[in-house]
């Protein structure tokens, strides 16, 4: 997998009631795809569970019973209810690389989705194959066949967009669009056009997503987060500005997000029985 920061974004991932396995894409798809991800869960006889994924820049193509489509980057957390027993696969695209599979700019699916059958002939059959698959590799193979049938080409502009996003991902010190402009050699106006066409989000938002996903990961991992120190580390001039941006991305204030993680962790511990097995 690529070495740049990839916001995981799953709220309370340690307590989630599913298994998540990632698979490396075929060589022909690596210019476009970060990884395939397979989810399996069994909540038979137990209440359903809402999973929340923080906003990120990736387009995800998913093959699930209730969510088969191409989901664009969004500005709000994505919520999905896990219930019963099921499985499915998703393809996480490198930000900037999905334009080859669309008939228009990636901004056309920002904050929304498009049915797979609108993008890929034969998608219905692949979704059914995924439903009946007995192992991960069969699911991966069918998904990759569908994607490669489009004969995608990563254009020079798309490659520039991918590299611009990876510049943000590689350097947490980039906190302003002007800094990204200096690093890439592109004017701020050119960055705006490039990101609308290939990323589906404005450069300012792209920078903010990486900063706030990093903040969320640290808040979830630390017992007593130091919000003032975290704001400074992320390049904020004051804590109030950081709190406002964090809420705009995650939907929670930093203290609320920390409390949510602590509460759910305690609930998970209460669900455990002797021997450490989850019930």
C-alpha positions as CSV (number, residue, x, y, z in Angstrom):
1,X,0.0,0.0,0.0
2,X,1.0,3.6,-0.5
3,X,3.1,5.2,2.2
4,X,1.2,8.4,2.5
5,X,-1.3,9.2,5.3
6,X,-4.7,7.6,4.6
7,X,-7.3,8.9,7.1
8,X,-8.9,5.7,8.4
9,X,-11.8,7.7,9.8
10,X,-13.9,5.0,11.4
11,X,-15.2,6.3,14.7
12,X,-14.5,3.9,17.5
13,X,-13.0,1.4,15.2
14,X,-11.5,-0.5,18.1
15,X,-15.0,-1.2,19.4
16,X,-16.7,-1.9,16.0
17,X,-18.7,-5.2,15.7
18,X,-17.2,-6.1,12.3
19,X,-14.0,-7.5,10.8
20,X,-12.1,-5.3,8.3
21,X,-9.4,-6.7,6.0
22,X,-7.6,-4.7,3.4
23,X,-6.1,-6.1,0.2
24,X,-3.6,-4.7,-2.2
25,X,-4.9,-4.0,-5.7
26,X,-3.5,-5.6,-8.9
27,X,-0.5,-3.8,-10.4
28,X,-2.6,-2.4,-13.3
29,X,-4.9,-0.7,-10.8
30,X,-2.3,0.7,-8.3
31,X,-2.2,4.1,-10.1
32,X,-5.9,4.4,-9.3
33,X,-6.7,2.3,-6.2
34,X,-5.3,2.6,-2.6
35,X,-6.8,-0.8,-1.5
36,X,-9.8,-3.1,-1.4
37,X,-11.5,-3.5,1.9
38,X,-13.7,-6.3,3.0
39,X,-16.2,-6.1,5.8
40,X,-17.9,-9.0,7.5
41,X,-20.2,-9.0,10.5
42,X,-22.5,-11.2,12.5
43,X,-24.9,-9.5,14.8
44,X,-27.4,-12.4,14.8
45,X,-29.7,-12.0,17.9
46,X,-28.1,-8.7,18.8
47,X,-29.1,-5.0,18.2
48,X,-27.9,-3.3,15.0
49,X,-25.0,-0.9,15.3
50,X,-24.5,2.4,13.5
51,X,-21.0,2.8,12.1
52,X,-19.7,6.3,11.5
53,X,-16.9,7.2,9.1
54,X,-15.3,10.7,9.2
55,X,-15.1,12.7,6.0
56,X,-12.2,12.0,3.7
57,X,-11.1,12.7,0.1
58,X,-11.4,9.1,-1.3
59,X,-14.0,7.9,-3.7
60,X,-15.2,4.5,-2.5
61,X,-16.9,2.0,-4.8
62,X,-18.9,-0.4,-2.7
63,X,-20.7,-3.8,-3.2
64,X,-23.0,-4.3,-0.3
65,X,-26.7,-5.3,-0.1
66,X,-27.9,-1.9,0.9
67,X,-25.0,0.2,-0.5
68,X,-23.9,-0.6,-4.0
69,X,-22.5,2.5,-5.6
70,X,-19.7,5.0,-6.0
71,X,-19.6,7.4,-3.0
72,X,-17.8,10.7,-3.5
73,X,-15.9,12.8,-1.0
74,X,-18.2,14.4,1.5
75,X,-18.2,17.2,4.2
76,X,-20.3,15.2,6.6
77,X,-19.6,11.9,8.4
78,X,-21.0,8.9,6.6
79,X,-23.3,6.7,8.6
80,X,-24.2,3.1,7.9
81,X,-26.2,0.6,10.0
82,X,-24.8,-2.8,10.5
83,X,-27.4,-5.5,11.2
84,X,-27.9,-9.2,10.9
85,X,-25.1,-11.2,9.2
86,X,-23.6,-9.9,6.0
87,X,-20.4,-9.1,4.1
88,X,-19.3,-7.0,1.2
89,X,-16.3,-5.3,-0.5
90,X,-15.3,-1.7,-1.2
91,X,-12.7,-0.2,-3.4
92,X,-10.9,2.9,-2.0
93,X,-9.5,5.0,-4.8
94,X,-6.6,7.3,-4.5
95,X,-7.8,10.9,-4.2
96,X,-7.6,12.5,-7.6
97,X,-7.6,9.2,-9.5
98,X,-11.3,8.4,-10.0
99,X,-12.0,10.8,-12.8
100,X,-11.0,8.1,-15.3
101,X,-14.2,6.2,-14.4
102,X,-16.6,9.1,-14.6
103,X,-18.2,11.0,-17.5
104,X,-17.7,14.3,-15.7
105,X,-15.8,16.0,-12.9
106,X,-15.5,14.2,-9.5
107,X,-17.2,17.2,-8.0
108,X,-20.5,15.8,-9.6
109,X,-20.6,13.1,-6.9
110,X,-19.2,15.1,-4.0
111,X,-21.3,14.5,-0.9
112,X,-23.4,11.9,-2.8
113,X,-23.3,8.7,-4.8
114,X,-24.1,7.2,-8.1
115,X,-25.4,3.7,-8.7
116,X,-22.8,1.2,-9.9
117,X,-24.9,0.3,-12.9
118,X,-24.7,3.9,-14.2
119,X,-20.9,3.6,-14.3
120,X,-20.1,0.0,-15.0
121,X,-21.9,-2.3,-17.4
122,X,-22.4,-5.7,-15.7
123,X,-22.2,-4.2,-12.2
124,X,-25.4,-6.0,-11.2
125,X,-23.8,-9.4,-11.9
126,X,-20.7,-8.5,-9.9
127,X,-22.7,-7.4,-6.9
128,X,-24.5,-10.7,-7.0
129,X,-21.2,-12.6,-7.3
130,X,-19.9,-10.7,-4.2
131,X,-23.0,-11.7,-2.3
132,X,-22.3,-15.3,-3.1
133,X,-18.5,-15.3,-2.8
134,X,-16.9,-17.7,-0.4
135,X,-13.6,-15.8,0.1
136,X,-12.1,-12.4,-0.1
137,X,-10.0,-13.1,-3.2
138,X,-13.0,-14.1,-5.3
139,X,-14.6,-10.7,-4.4
140,X,-11.4,-8.8,-5.2
141,X,-11.1,-10.6,-8.5
142,X,-14.6,-9.8,-9.7
143,X,-14.3,-6.2,-8.6
144,X,-11.0,-5.8,-10.5
145,X,-12.4,-7.3,-13.6
146,X,-15.2,-4.8,-13.6
147,X,-12.8,-1.9,-13.1
148,X,-10.3,-3.0,-15.7
149,X,-13.0,-3.5,-18.3
150,X,-13.2,0.4,-18.4
151,X,-9.6,0.4,-19.6
152,X,-8.8,3.5,-17.4
153,X,-6.1,5.9,-18.2
154,X,-4.5,8.2,-15.6
155,X,-4.0,11.4,-17.5
156,X,-1.3,13.9,-16.8
157,X,-3.8,16.2,-15.1
158,X,-5.0,13.4,-12.9
159,X,-1.5,12.5,-11.9
160,X,-0.9,16.1,-10.9
161,X,-4.0,16.0,-8.8
162,X,-2.9,12.8,-7.1
163,X,0.5,14.2,-6.4
164,X,-1.0,17.4,-5.0
165,X,-3.1,15.5,-2.5
166,X,-0.2,13.3,-1.6
167,X,1.9,16.4,-1.0
168,X,-0.7,17.4,1.6
169,X,-0.7,13.9,3.1
170,X,3.0,13.7,3.3
171,X,3.5,17.1,5.1
172,X,1.3,18.0,8.1
173,X,3.0,21.4,8.0
174,X,1.0,22.4,5.0
175,X,-2.0,24.2,6.6
176,X,-2.8,26.9,3.9
177,X,-3.6,26.7,0.2
178,X,-0.8,29.2,-0.5
179,X,1.7,26.8,1.0
180,X,0.4,24.0,-1.3
181,X,0.6,26.4,-4.2
182,X,4.3,27.1,-3.4
183,X,5.0,23.3,-3.0
184,X,3.3,22.3,-6.3
185,X,4.2,25.3,-8.5
186,X,0.5,25.7,-9.3
187,X,-1.4,28.9,-8.8
188,X,-4.2,28.8,-6.3
189,X,-6.8,29.3,-9.1
190,X,-5.2,26.3,-11.0
191,X,-5.4,24.2,-7.8
192,X,-9.1,25.1,-7.4
193,X,-9.9,23.9,-11.0
194,X,-7.7,20.8,-10.7
195,X,-9.3,19.7,-7.4
196,X,-12.9,20.3,-8.6
197,X,-12.2,18.2,-11.7
198,X,-10.2,15.3,-10.2
199,X,-10.6,15.4,-6.4
200,X,-14.1,16.6,-5.9
201,X,-13.2,18.9,-3.0
202,X,-11.6,22.3,-2.7
203,X,-7.9,22.4,-1.8
204,X,-8.7,24.2,1.5
205,X,-11.1,21.5,2.5
206,X,-8.5,18.8,1.5
207,X,-6.0,20.3,3.8
208,X,-8.6,20.6,6.6
209,X,-9.7,16.9,6.2
210,X,-6.1,15.6,6.8
211,X,-5.6,17.9,9.8
212,X,-8.8,17.1,11.5
213,X,-8.7,13.3,10.8
214,X,-5.2,13.3,12.4
215,X,-6.7,15.2,15.4
216,X,-9.5,12.7,15.7
217,X,-7.1,9.8,15.7
218,X,-5.0,11.4,18.5
219,X,-8.0,12.3,20.6
220,X,-9.3,8.8,20.4
221,X,-5.9,7.3,21.3
222,X,-5.0,9.5,24.2
223,X,-6.4,9.1,27.7
224,X,-6.3,12.9,28.4
225,X,-5.8,14.9,25.2
226,X,-4.2,18.3,25.5
227,X,-6.4,20.3,23.2
228,X,-4.3,23.4,23.3
229,X,-1.1,21.5,22.5
230,X,-2.9,19.6,19.7
231,X,-4.3,22.8,18.2
232,X,-0.7,24.3,18.1
233,X,0.7,21.1,16.6
234,X,-1.8,21.2,13.8
235,X,-0.9,24.8,13.0
236,X,-3.9,26.6,14.6
237,X,-3.3,30.0,16.0
238,X,-5.9,29.5,18.8
239,X,-7.8,26.6,20.4
240,X,-11.2,28.2,19.5
241,X,-10.5,28.0,15.8
242,X,-9.4,24.4,16.1
243,X,-12.6,23.5,18.0
244,X,-14.8,25.1,15.4
245,X,-13.1,23.3,12.5
246,X,-13.1,20.0,14.3
247,X,-16.8,20.2,14.9
248,X,-17.4,21.2,11.2
249,X,-15.6,18.0,10.0
250,X,-16.6,15.4,12.6
251,X,-19.9,16.8,13.9
252,X,-18.6,16.8,17.5
253,X,-16.6,19.2,19.6
254,X,-13.2,17.6,20.6
255,X,-14.4,17.0,24.2
256,X,-17.6,15.3,22.9
257,X,-15.6,13.2,20.6
258,X,-13.2,12.1,23.4
259,X,-16.2,11.3,25.6
260,X,-17.9,9.3,22.9
261,X,-14.8,7.1,22.5
262,X,-14.4,6.6,26.3
263,X,-18.1,5.8,26.7
264,X,-18.2,3.2,23.9
265,X,-15.0,1.7,25.2
266,X,-16.5,1.2,28.6
267,X,-19.6,-0.3,27.1
268,X,-17.5,-2.7,25.1
269,X,-15.7,-3.8,28.3
270,X,-19.1,-4.5,30.0
271,X,-20.1,-6.7,27.0
272,X,-17.1,-8.9,27.6
273,X,-17.4,-12.3,29.4
274,X,-14.7,-14.3,31.2
275,X,-12.1,-15.5,28.7
276,X,-12.2,-12.2,26.7
277,X,-14.7,-13.3,24.1
278,X,-17.0,-10.7,22.7
279,X,-20.7,-11.5,23.1
